[in-house]
Amino acid sequence: MSDEINEHLKNKQKQIQQQCKEIYQERLNYGVAREVARFDLPLSNYTEIFWKMDLRNLFHFLKLRLDPHAQKEIREYAHVIAGITKELFPISFEAFEDYMLNSVSFSAQEMDNLQFMLGNPFTYSENMILALCKGLSPRECREFADKCINEKHIEIKFNPENYKTYEELEAGFKNGS
């Protein structure tokens, strides 16, 4: 595209954005709520937001948005937010890095394969397990061994015949039963 056409399109874009901002401001002047008034603003406008959240939910957001698969722009925001969080809450952030950000989850099938490859860790002596656990405390090493033999398979059972319909529940409340 030529410089002339590019400049022409940029000017048209600026005009449209300016007109949208004027309509937005006019709506605000008439007392329309900001979230309604911004209806016609282009998606390319920057907005200002205020967050209230606990560290658990912030860390969940960061885990999702720092992922290499996340959109580039949100990853950049997440890196800035992570830097601020690390500075304000260094101990919590270190735990986040260790136990959430740099951890992985395994599917049931992957766990089956991992168990097959490792064998049963409890057939090893405690000293052998401790020797195999690089950088882990004895407690963490035992927890790791527990995870490796993971016998926790939660089975969800649902039988609709065991549950009442809405009408049956409502009738029971009316009758006091």
Secondary structure, DSSP 8 states (H G I E B T S, - for coil): --HHHHHHHHHHHHHHHHHHHHHHHHHHHTT--HHHHGGGS-TTS---------HHHHHHHHHHHSSTTS-HHHHHHHHHHHHHHHHH-HHHHHHHIIIIIT-----HHHHHHHHHHH--GGGS-HHHHHHH-TT--HHHHHHHHHHHH----------GGGS--HHHHHHHHHHT-
